[in-house]
Amino acid sequence: MCLWVIGSFSMQGWAQSEKLKAQSGSCQGFEFPLAPDGGIDWPHTVKVLKHDTPVYADALSLTPLDGLFLSFNKSLEVLESQGSRLQVRTLGSLDPLGWVESSTLLCALRPQSSFSSGLEQKLYIKTATEIRKEKPTTVQAYPSPNLQGPEEASRELSRFTGYFVFDYNSEYKSYLLGESYQLDQTSSLVGWVSEENGFLWDTAYGLRPAEDLIFPESHELAGQERTICAYQTIEDALENRRCLPILGGNRWYRYEDRIPLLDRVIQNRRAFYKVVLPMAGMGVKYEERDGKIRIIEPGKFSENPGINSVLSMKRIDVLFLIDGTKSMMPYIEAVRGSKKEGRKGVIQDIIDSLQQDDAFQEAQFRFAFRIYRDRYAGEKNLGEGLPLSTVCELTNEAKAENIRSFEQKIDTIAVTTSEQDDYAENLFGGIRQAVRDLAPCPNNTKLLFVIGDCGYDASMQKQPLSTEDLLTRLKGDDEFKSIVPFFIQTPSSRDAMRQPEKYDQAYRLFHEQGERILREILGPSRLSEIGNYLMSTTDAELNSKIITGIKQFSNTQAINELVLDLRGGTPLKDAIQRLQGSQEFKNIPGLFWDLVKQGSCKKLGEQCEERIYDTIQTAYIPISDDVVEDIWLKSNDLEKWKDLLRDFENLSNLSGTELRETFVYALRDSVEKVIRKPLYKDTGQSLKEFLKRKGGLPVRENSPLFSYSIDDLRDPDTVPDCEIIRLAAWVNSVKQMLSIVLRGKDRPKFIEREFPGQCPSGEAIPFIDGDIDFVPLGESDMRYDHSFQKAHVYWVPKEFLP
């Protein structure tokens, strides 16, 4: 039995040279740009590549500084370069930390590019087929290229996840993996993985079953959905046995991923795709119910809703509940600030403070407020307020509008006073209303800052509330995260009161009631943290106390680390335990981790307590019209394609010679503009190879346009005039298609026919008959494009590319 591998997709033939020729991602030999004064002008961070990297006092010292070793993944700034070493400092520091070997630092900001295809490399982990304790083995990601390191600094990977490749170590044959397409101080590296434990994917091709897979009328399941088959071995594929069914349809437009295509192979004159798949639970199941067949979806290519719930904790809703009586005016002024006096309000202080620290830079905030008073202020004793919007997507415009509304409305607050003031305020009524104001977008982190001096007297209210009434709302449940309250008591104004003893009683109530609420929310195991949430302050200290509270619940680096572990299959409880033991996250309060579990465990299901395993192996899928080939394109790559085709205008009404000259000139000029490299002597090379090799631009196989060289297109004996005419028409059609695809939610709709007229060549060039229309892909959440690890990515059907 003979197996042929189609050369253009074969990875085996050039795999070794691929590794040897790959450019290192480390800082060794990296040419830093220089400022006019000769210093390094590099605003980006570098990351430590190796656990326990030593730091030296100067560029030549042979002895490391005592007790100063850098952990894997730590972000640093580069100050100077001398010989093989770089002077660095930690983020946010003004003082140098010391000197580090450049080979132990990562300078690459984006993934490594394939030498052969010019495309970014991704690695899908390969779990072994042996069963250990009735479950597949995991893949270990280490904090050093030699595949060693302490257990607490390593990760176990067991899920079907593609990771970007940022470096390759030829000595230890290991890949450095990262989850984000673009590395910065908020990104985390996954670790070093042995090359034996992964499938390298750099073709940009992904597969999905077609959208219209329906059993024919002659079949017993007529009208119902059918599937494509994947097979674990080529022998099974040839014999059509042990099918692993994969469901198609437009549901794939909800998924961020496709089935990664490794090779195309031919066996016994039959063609197959060689792919990588998660075998366990990959296929659909058929269940017969009421005489009909019900198909159960696999859902392997969509994000676990529990992970999305953890990610949503980067969005933080902050509400200020403020006593609106006269004595509170200095504190209201501290919250809103004064532009006339150049005094920042609390919102600007929060934003400015947190943007300086890389641990909080990905936090996104929404702000709200509510005023509460006493019974004399109205029937419900509540005043002005700004509740949160029900729109959860936080665009830049939405954030700006939220801040504008907050500042505008809080400026209108007028404090109240009364001769009948009994000092106690409707604090509980204010908390109840604040909970309602915080209700939209329940997956967000919810922080409530209660600012006042006196507590709640139920006897003075028409509809009294109890502590239990509030706790029911504050503590949340499996569907809604708890609201975290902070009680900030202003200094006593006893000396200014007409009835100081009565005021003292009301003043004590604020502390007592706040403590009672917090004890219930924190629980017995967290009572030592109560001082973090119950405090007193002056107006000058108010904003700094609020910022301290917010920082405890907005560490987005901790959230990124959790998500990285969860995507690798780690149970949530183990991921939290690892981070709680980390020096980096030791100051995060226990309530934060409780919130993570409360909001995400139900959605994570068994992964809350148990590791999730995927058996990830290669498989074979028969090549047919039932399978769609999509190409992974970053948004800027898709814009490049659109720019490349932009110059092909006004090609009608030209003679054959004029059309050829104009077409070739536009094509060559566009390629050089987009790639920013001249063709020079490459005019005899196919444009597909040039674009891939020099530009790193994904190009479809069997491209109707780029399978030619410039020399071919110039020669009428090789490419006749009628073929140039067909190419010009095709380019115009592709421009329209890509414009529609860029919208994200619409699909080009057109009729493809045989090209009219006779031509000795050019049969492979598609002909679009009539106008190109568009239709929705499906439901509102179905799109070509997705946000994927700091990249905006499109999965574009091959037929829409030139």
N, C-alpha and C positions, 0 to 999 in steps of 0.2 A: 504494500500500500504506500503510495507516494503522496506527500503533502507539499504543495507549492505555496509560497508566501508571495503575495503581490508586492513588488519592490517598493512602491511609493509609500506603503504603510508599514513596512517591516521594521520592527524595532530591534530584532535580535541581531541583524547583520552589522549594525553600527553602534550597538549599545556601549561597547567598551570604549570606542573612540569618542562617543558622546561624553562620557564621564571625564576622559582625559583632557578633552579640549574645552570643557566648560570653564568659563571664567570664574575665579574664586570670588565669593561674596565677602571675604574678610577684608580688613583694612590694609593687609600686607600688600604693598605696591600700589595702593590707591592714591591717585593724584588729587589732592585736595585743592580746590580753587583758592587763590590768594587775594587778599585785600591790597589796596595801593601801598599800605605801609609794610607789606611783606608777611603779615600774619595770616593765619588760616581763616578763610571766609566760608565757613561751613555751618549753616544754621540748623542742620538736622542732627538728630541724636544717633549715637552708635550703641550697639548692644553687646554685652559680654557673651562670648561664644562657649566658654568653658567654665565649669564649676570650680570654685576656689582659685580664680585667676589672681596671681600675686601682683602687688603694687610696689613700685620702687621709688626711692627718694629722688632719683635723677635719671637721665637718659643712659648713663653708663654703669650705674651701680649693679653689682652682681648679687647683692643680698636684699631680699624683699623686706619691706617694712614689717615689723613685728605685729602680728594679729590683724593685718589688713589684707583680706582676701575678698575678691568680688564674686558674687553669686551669678550663676547663669541667668541671662535674660535682663540683667540690670541695665538701665538706660543711662548714658553718660554724654557729656559734651566734650568735644575735642578742642584743645587750646593751642597746642604746638606740636610740631613733628621734628624728631631728630633721630637719624639712623633708623633702627627698626622699632623705635618706641614712640608712643604718643602721650603727651601730657593731657590729662582729663580732669574733669570735675563732675560732681553729682548735679543733677538738675536742681535748679533753684539756689545753688550755692554760688558765692562769689569767689571762693578760695579754691585753688587747685587741690585735687585729691592726691595726685602723684603721677608716675609714669607707668605705662602698661605696654606690653608687647603688642604691636599692631596685628599680629596673626591671631590674637585671642579676641579681637573685636570684629563685629560685623558692620560694614559700611553700606552694604546693599540695602536699598530702600524698597526695591521691588523684586519679584522672584527671578531666579536664574532663567536665562533663555536657552532653548535647545540650539545646539550648533547646527543641526541639519534643517530644522524647520523655522528657527528664529522666534518660536513662540514660547510663552512662559510655561515652565514645567510644573506639573502637579503630580503628587504621589498618592495613590490609594493603598491603604495598608492591606496586607495579605495575612489573614489569620490562618493558622495551620489547620489541617483537616483532622489531626489527631484529637481525640476527646480526652480532656483531663477533668476528672470529677464530673463527667457527663456534660461538660460544656466546652466549646472551642477555647483554645489558648488565646492569650492576649499578646499584643505587640508592645514591647517596652520602648518608650522614648526617653533617652538619657540626657543629662545636662552637660555631657562632654562628648566630643567626636570619637573617643576611644570606646564608646558604649559602656561606660562605667559611671558610677556616681551614687550618692546616698539615695535610699528609697524615697525619702521625703521630697527630694528634688527631682524625682522621675515621675513619669506618667505612664499609665496603662491605657492602651488604645484597643478598642474592640468593636468599633462601629464602622459602618460604610461611610467614610468621610474622606473627601479629597483635601489634601494639604498642599500648600505652595512650597516649592523647593527654593531655599535661599542660599544654600552652600552644599558642596560635596567634598568629602575628605577621602582622597584616593588611598591614603595609607590604611585607614580603618574601614574603607568602603561603606561610608555612612552618609546619609542625607540629613541636612538641617531643615526642619519643617516649621512653617508658620501658618497660622490660620488666615491672617489678613493679607490682602493683595498689596496693600501699602503699609510699610512699617513706620511707626512713629512711637512717641513715648507712651502712648496709651495701648499699643499693641503688645501681644505676648507671643514669644516663640514657643512652639510645642516641645521641641527637643530633637535629639539626634536618633535616627532610626537606621538599622542595618539595611543595606540595599536588598538583601534577601527577603526582607519583610514587606516589600511594596511593589506595586505596579506603576511604572513611570508613564504618565499620560501627557503628551505634548502635541497631539494632533489637532486639538480644538474641536474635534468631531464628537458629538454625542448622539445617541439614538433614542427614539421613542416609537412605540407602535402608532400606526396611523389613526386618524380621528374617526374614520368611517368603517370600522371593523364590525360588520353585521353579518349574521348567518343568512345565507340565501333562502329563498322561499322553499326550495326543495329539501332543506335540512329540517330535522325534527325540532331544532331550536330557532326556527325561522323568525327573523326580526329582532332577535336578542343579540347582545354584544358577544363578540368572540375575542380571542386573544392571539398573540404571537407566542411562539415557543422558543425558549432558550434551552440548550443542552450542555451538560457538564463536560462531555467529551465529544470529540469529532466523530467517534464511532456511533455514539447515541444519536448525533445529529443526522448521520447518513441513514440510520435505521428508523428515524422518527420515533425513538423510544425514550421514556422517562422525560417527558416534556415538563419544563418549568414554565407555566403560563404567565404572561405579563399582559395586563390590561392596557388598552389604548384610550382613545377618546381625548376630548379637549381638556380633561382634568390635568393633563401634563402642563398646561399653561399656568397652573398654580404652583408648580414645583420649581425650585431653584436649580435643580440638577437634571442631568440626563444620564443615560447609560454610557459610560466612557468607552469609546471605540479605540482598541489597541491596534488591530491589524485587519486586513481583508485576506482571507485564505481560500485557496481552491483545492478541493479534495474530490477525486473521482469525477472531475468535470462539473462539480457543483461548487457554488460560491457561498462563503459564509463570512459573517462578521465575527471577529474575535473580540470579546468584550470582558469587562470585569463587573461582577454582580455580587450582591449579598444574597447568598443562597437560602439561608434560613428565613422562611416566611416571605420569600420574594414573590412567589407565584400567587395567583388568586385562587380562591376556593369556590366550588360550585355547590350550592345547597338547593335541594328541591323543596319547594314549599307551595302548597295549593296547586300542584300540577305545573308550576312554573320554575324555571331555574333562576336562582338569585346569585349574583356574582358579588363576592366579598373582595373589596379592594385591598391591595397590599400596603399602600401609603409609605413605601420605603424612601421616596425621594422628596418628601415634604418635611419641613422642620417640625420637631416635636413641640406641641403647644406648651408643654411645661418649660421648654427652653425659652420660648418666646415670652413666657410669663416672667422668667428671671431677667431677660433682657429689658423688659418694660420697667424694671426697677431703676433703670437709668433716668427715667422720666419722673421727676419729683414735683409733687404738688404741695405748695406751702401756703397755709392760711394763717393770718394773724387775727386773733380774736381779742379785741381791745375794749377795755372799760372806757365808756365815753363820757364819764363825769369830769368836772372841771379840773380836779387834781391831776388828771392823766394827760393834760395838754402837752407837757414837755416830752412825754413818751410817744404821743402821736406825732409830734414834730420830728422826733428821732427816726420814726419809721418812714415818714414821707420825705424828709429832708427839705432843703430850701435852695432853689436855683439862684435866687437873688443873693443869698449870703454865701453861695458856693459850697454849701454843706450837702454831702451825699446822703441819700436816703438808704434804707436797709437793703432794698433791691440792688442798687448799684454797688453797695458794699459787698453783698453776697457775690455778685458776678465778678467784680474785680478781684476779690480774695481767692475765689475758687479757680479762676483762670490762671493764676500764678502757679498752681500746683497740678502736676500732670496726673495725679490720682483722681482728680475731679473734672478734668477737661471735657469729658464726654457727657457729663450730667446736663440734662435739659430741664429747665424749671418753668413752672407756671405759678403765678401768685394770685392770691385772693385775700379778702379781708371781710370782717364783720364787726360791727360795733354793738356792744350790749350795754344796757343801762339798768335803772331801777324802775319800779312800777309807775312812777310819775312821768316817765318818758313815753308812755303809750301803752296800749292794751297788752301788747306782747313784750314790752320793755326792751325791744330790739330796735336798732337804728340802721344806719346806712350799711351798705355792703356790696361786695363784688363776688358773686359765686363763680365757680370754674365753668368754663365752656364744655359743652358735650362733645365737641370735636376733639378727638384724641391725637390726630396727626399734628406734630409740632413742626411746622415749616418755619422758616425765618420770618415770614410775614405774620404768622400766627403768634410767634413769640413777641415780636415788636408790638403787635396790637394789644396783647395781654399787658405788657408793661405800660403802654400808653393809657389804657383804660384804668389800670391800677392807680397811676399817678394822677390822672384826671379826677377820678372819683374820690380818692382819699383827700384831695385838696379841699373838697367841699364839706368835710366833717366839721361840725360845730359841737363843742362840748356843752353839757347841760349842768344846771345846778338847781337846787330847790331848798326852800326852808324846811320842807317836810322830809328831807333826806334821812333815812334810817341807817345809812352807811352800807348795809348789805346790798349787793347787786344781784341782778338776775343772771348769775354766772351759768347755772345749769341750762337755762333757756338759751343762752348764747352758745353753749357747747352743742346743744341739740341742733340748733340752726347751722352751726359750723359743719357738723357732720353732713347735713343735707347739702351744704355748699360744696363740700369735698367729694360728693358722691360720683360725679362723672369720671369715666376712665378708671374703673376699680382696680386694674392691675398696676397702676402707678404707685410709687411710694407716697404715702400721705403723712405730712407733718403738720401738726397744729400747735401754734404758739399762743398760749393764753397769757395776756399781759394785763395785770390789774393789781388792786391792793386788797379788796375785801371779797369775802365769800358769799355764799348763797343761803338765804333764809327762806325755807319752804313756807313758813307760816304767813309770809307777806305776799304770796303769789296766789292768784285765783285758781290756777291749775298746777299744783306743786309737782315737782319731779324728784325722783330719788336717784341716789348713786347708781342703783341697779339699772334704772331706765337708761342712763347714759352708757354704762358698760356694755349693754346689749349692742349698742351701736358702735362703740369705740373698738371693741375686741374683735369684730369681724367674724368670719367663719371660713369654711373651705373655699368659698367662692370669692370672698373679699378679704383683702389684707387688713390687718389692724391699722387704725390711725394712731400714730405716735404723738402723744400730747407732751408738751413742755409747759410747765407752770412757772411763770416768771413774775415774782411779786415785787412791786415797787416799794421803796422805803415808807415807813409809817409817817402819816401826817397828823399824828395825835395832838401835837401842840396847837394845831390850827383848828381843831374841832370844838364845837359847842358842847358836845357830850363825849369826852375822851374815853370814858369807861365803855360806853356803848360801841364806840369806834374800835376799841381794842378787841372786843368780842367779835365784831365783824371781820377785823383784820386777821385774827387767829383762824377763822373759818376758811379763809382762802388756802392757807397752808395745810390745814387738817383735811379739807376736802380734796385738794390736789394729791396729797399723800395717799389717801384712801383709794382714789382712782388708780394711781400709779402702782400701788401694791397689787391690785387685782390684775392689771395688764402685765406687769413684769413677772408675777408669780413668785413662789418662795425661793426658787433658785437664782433669781435676778435681783433680789432686794438690795444687794450691795451696790447696785448701779443707780439707785433711786436719786442720788445727788446729781446725776447727769440730767435729770428731767425736772427737778424741783429746786428752784434757785431764787435768789433775790438779786436786785440790780438797781443801779442808778440810771438816769437817762443817758449819761455819758458812756456807760458800759453796755447798754442794751444791745446795740447792733453786734458787738463782738460776741456776746453770749449767744445770740441767735445764730451767728455764723458757726460757732463751735458746735451747736446742736445739729445744724444742717450737715456739717462735715461728717458727723458720725454715721449718716445714712445716705451718703452720696459718693462713696468711694467706687467709682466705676471700674477701676482696675481689679478690685475684688470680684465684681460681677463678671468681668471678662475672663478671669481665671476660672470662675465657676462654670461658665458656659463652655470654655475650652475643655474642661474635664467632662462635662455632661455630653458634649458631642463625641468625645472619645469613648463613651460608654460607662464612665464612673458613676456609681450611685450618688445621689445628692448628699446623703449623710456623710459619705466618705470624703467627698469634695470639700464640704464645710469643715469637717474635722481637720483635714490637711491645712486649710487656710487659717483656721483658728490657732494652729500650732506654729504658723509662720511668723517670723519676726516682723515682716513687712506689714502684716495686718493685725498685729496684736492689740492695737488701740480701738478696733472696731467693737462696739458693744454687743453683748449677747443677743439683745433684742433684734438687732439687724439680721442675724442668722435665723432667729425664730421667724421673722417676717418672710424670709426667703422660703423656708419650709412651708409656712402656712399658705403662702400664695401660689406655690408651685407643685407641691407634692401630689395633690389630687390630679393635676394635669399630667404630671410625669408618670403616674401609674406606678408600675413595679420598679422603675428606675429611681424612685425616691429611696428605696432601701436596698435594691439589688442591682448588680452590674448587668448591663445589656450587652449581649454578644451577637455579632453577625459572623457567619461563616462566609468569608469573602474569597471568591475564586474566579478564575477565568471561565468563560462559557462561550458557546457558539450559537449564533442566530442565523438562520438561512437568509440570504439576501433576496428581497422581494419587494413588491410595491406596498406590502403591509407594513414596512418599516420606513420611517422618515429620518433622514440625516439632517440634524441641526448643527450649526457652527457657533461656537462660543466666541462672542465678540464683546469687548469692552465698548462702552458708549463712545469713547474717543476713536476707537477703530472703525466703528460704524460711521461716525462723522467723516473719517478719512475716506471711506468708500464713497460717501456722498460727495465730498470735495473732489475726489478723483474723477468723478463722472460729470462734474459741473461744467467743464469746458466744452463738452460735446453739444454745442448749440449751433443752430443755423446750418445744419449739414444738408438741408434739402436744396433743390434747384442748383446743384453743382454738377459739373461734368464729371466723368469717371476719374480723370486725372486729378481734378481739383478736389474731389471728394476724398480720394486716397491720400493726397498730400495733407489736406486739412485734418483728416481723421488720424493719421499717423503722428502729425505734429501735436495735436491735442492730447493723444494718448501718452506720447513720450513726455510732453511738458507736464501733464497731470501727475504721472508717476514720479517724476523728479521733484515736483513741488511737495507731494504728500510724503514721500520717503526722505526727502531732503538730501538725496545722494544722486549724483549724475550717473547715467547709464554707461558713458564712455565705451569701453570695449565689450560691454555686456549686451550689445544689440543683437548678437546671435543667440543669446540664451533666451529660453522661454520666459515671458514676463511673470509667470507663476513662480518660477524658481527664484527670480530676482526679487520679487516682492516678499517672499518668505525669508530668503537668505539675508537680504540687505535691510528689509523694513520690518521684519517680524510681524507681518500682516497676514492673518489667516486667509487663505485662498481656497475655494472649493476645488475638489478633484474634478477633472474633466471640464474645467472652466471654458465656456464658449468663447470668452474674450481673451483670457490670459494664457491660453495654451500656445499662442503664437509668439514669435519673437518679433522685434521691430524690423529686422531684416526680411522676415517672411512677409510682413504686411506691406513692405515697400515694393516687393517683387510681384508684378501682375501674373507672372507664370506660376508662381506658388500660390498666391491668393488672388483669384480673378476679381474684377470689378463687382460682379454680382454678389460675391461673398462679402466684400467691404460694405455693400449696401445693407446686407442682412445684419452685419455686425453693428452698423450705425443704428438700425431700427431697434436691435436688441438692447443696446446701451441706453437708449431713450426710455425703453420700457422698464429697465432695472432702476433707473433714477426715480421713476414714479413709485415703484414697489418699495424701495428703501425709505422714501419719504413717509410712506404709510406705516411701515414697520417701526420707524422712529417714534411714532405716537405711542406705541406700546400696547394699546388695547384693540387695534384694528388689524384685519387681515386683508391683503390685496385680493381682489376678486377679478378674474379675467378668463378669457377663453384662449387656449393654446391650440394652434392648428399647424399643419404642414405649411411651409413657406410657399406662397404662390410663385409660379414661374419656374423656369429651368435654370439650374446652376450646376456645373460639374463638381462642385464641392460645397461645403458649408451646411451639410444636412443636419449636423448636430446643433446648429444655432436655432434656438426656439423662436417661434413667431407668435406674437400676441395679436390676436384679431380684435380690433376695436379698442374702446377705452378701457382703462384699468379703474375699476370701482373698488370699494372697500366695504367690509361687513365686520361687526364686532366678533372678537374671538369667542365670546361666550358670556359668562356671568362677569360681574364687575371686578372680581378678584383674579380674572384670567388675563395674563399679560405675556408679551415676549420678553420684557425686561424685568429684572429683579435687582434689588440691592444685595450685593454679595461681598461680605467681608471688606468693606471700605472700597468697593468697586461697583460701578453701575454696569451691569452685564445684560446683554441680549443673547437669547438663543434664536438664531435666525435660520429658517429653513433654507437648505442649500439652493433651492430653485430660485430664491430671490437675490442671489449674488451673481455678479457678472462672470 
